[in-house]
Amino acid sequence: MGTCGCDDRHPFTKLRLAHPDKAAINALGIPSTDLVSTVEMVNGAYSQRLLAMVEYIAANYPVNSISITELQYRVDGYGPDPFRTPCVCTAYLAFSKRTDWPRNSDGSINIDGPSIGTWRSYMIGSLLSKATAIAHKYGKQLYMDVNMNVNNMALMEITLDKIQVMLQNADKIIVWGYFAEDHSRPRLLYRSVNSLASSGWTG
């Protein structure tokens, strides 16, 4: 038995065509062609489709685990969209107790603001908790892919916080490190993963 991976992007195409208002909005206000909004991903119709897919795989395929990947919302997921209820920004404000997204000096959204990472991890953790419960019902495990940028310490800290939340809601994490794209040495990624393991995190 092996692991079955669920890439959340491709089934979105039909949903995007039928409901373009569900698309994630990036920090520049441009709708995504690959991702639904964070709220839609966790609590909307797309969430139900994803969870139904997890249940179908767990119930019908001879695998011992299911892995969810490509839930990357660092660049996308920054409403508000007045036609979406509740809008993504409203969900963030309610969680963070803030009055706006964190901003850079030029007024643009600071997409690396720690409060955004904390909120997003909470939301994705909620989705993973539901998926994990479904997988366990059929004796399967639920894994989550997490990307890591070893060249940006600010992003690294956000990633470590995210990993902790993910591990509270999934059976295991799988760390992805695109060292070629990040222009880093593979050895640096190896050391980072070993550091995670020595801290008690398994992946």
N, C-alpha and C positions, 0 to 999 in steps of 0.2 A: 504494500500500500504506500502511497505517496502523498504529496501535497498538491492541492488544486488551488491555483491563484485566481483571484477575482480582480480584474482591472476595471475600475469604476468608470473609465472615460467613454469607452465605445458604445455601451447601451444608451448613453445620453443623447446620441444623435437623433433618434426618433422623438424623444421627449423634447429636445431643443426645438425641433421643427414644429411640433404641436404646441409647445408652450415656451416661446422665446423669453417670456418674462421671468422664467425660472433660472436663467443663466446667471452664473457668478459675474460680478462686476469687479474689474481690477481697480487698482488705486488711481488710475487715470480716468476712470468712468467708462471703460470699454468692456462690453459684454464678452464673456469667454465662449469659445466654440467647443471647449472640452469639459468644462465643469459646471455643475449646478451650484446654486448658492449654498453657503454653509448651512443655513436653516433648512433649505430644501433637502440637502443631503442627510440631515439628522432627523428631521421631523416631517418631511413632506412625502409626496407620492413616490419620489425617486427612492427615498429611504425604504419604503415598503417594497419596492421592486428589488432593491439590493438584498434586503433581508430574506425575501422570498427565494432569491437565487441561492443564498447561503443555505437555506433550509432544503432546497431541492438537491443541491450537491451533497449535503450531509446525509440526506435520507436515501439517496439513490446511487451514489458513486463509491467505489471501494477505495476510499482515501482515509488517511488517519488525521489529516489536518487541512484547513482551508486558510489561504493567505490573502489578505486584502492589501492592494497596492495602489499607488498613484493618488493617494488622498493628500495632495500637496496644495495648500491654500495660502502660502506665503505671499504670492503675487496677486492672486485673485480672491474675491469674496469681501468686497468693501462697499456695498450699497452706500447710502440708502436708495431704494427705488420706491417712489411713492405709490406704485401700483402693486407692490408686494406687501402682504400682510401676514405675519409681522415682517418688517424689512430687516435685513441683516444688521444694519446699524443699530436699530432699536434693541435687538437681542444682545449686541455687544454692550451697549450703554447700560442695560438693565443688569448685566453680569458684573461689569467693571465699576459701576457707580460713577462713571465719568459723564461728561457732557458732550464729548466729541472724541473722534479718533485722535491718537497722539500725532502731533504735527512736527514736520521739519521747519527750519527757520524760514524757508520759502513758502510755507503754507501747505505743502504737499503732505500726504499721509505718510507717517513714519512706519513703514510696513514691518520694521524690526522692533517696534515698541514691545517691551515685555508683556504688557497687559493684553495685547492682541494674541500673542502666543499662548498665554495662560487661558484666555477665553476659547481660542480655537481648539486647544488640547482638551478642554473640558467638553466641548461640543462633540468632537470626534470620539472622545472617550465614552460619551453617552451612547453613540452609535455602536462602538465596539462592544460595549457591555451587552447590548441587545443581541448582536451577532454571536457573541461568545456563548450566551445562554442557549441560543438555538443550536449551535454546534454541539454543545455538551449534551443536549437532549438526545442526540444520536451517537454519543460516545466519541465525538470528534473534537479536535482542538482548533482554536482560532488564532492565527498568527497575523501580525501587522508589520508591514514594511515601513521603515523610517529612514529617511535620507540624512546624511551627515556631511557638513562642510568643515573640514579640519583646518582650513585657512582663515576662517572668520571666527574669532573667539566669542563675539557677541552672539552669532548664530549658533555656535557650539553650546553656549549656556542655554539658549532657548531649546535646542535639540535635546539636551540632557533633561530639562524639565518636562519636555514632551514625552520622552522615553519613559520617565517615571509614571506619568499619567497613563500612557499606553499599557504599561505592564500591570497596572491596577485593573485593567479592563480586558486584557487579552492574555492568552496563555504564554505567548512568546513574541519577541520582536525579531525582525530580520533587518540588520543595518546595511543600508546601501551607501557606498561611498564612490562617487564618480570622480576618482582622482585625476583622470585624464581631462575632464571638463574643468575641474577646479585647479588644474595645473599644480597638483601636489604629488609628493612621492608616495607610492603604495605603502612604504614602510611607516609613514606618518599615520596613515589610516589604520594600519595594523596595530600600532601602539595605542591609538585611541580606542579601538574595539577592545583590546586587552585591558585598558583602564576601566572600561565599562564592566567587563567581566569581573575584575578584581573588586569592584564596588558592590558586587552581588547581583548585577543585572545579567540575565541570560538571554541569548539570542541565537 
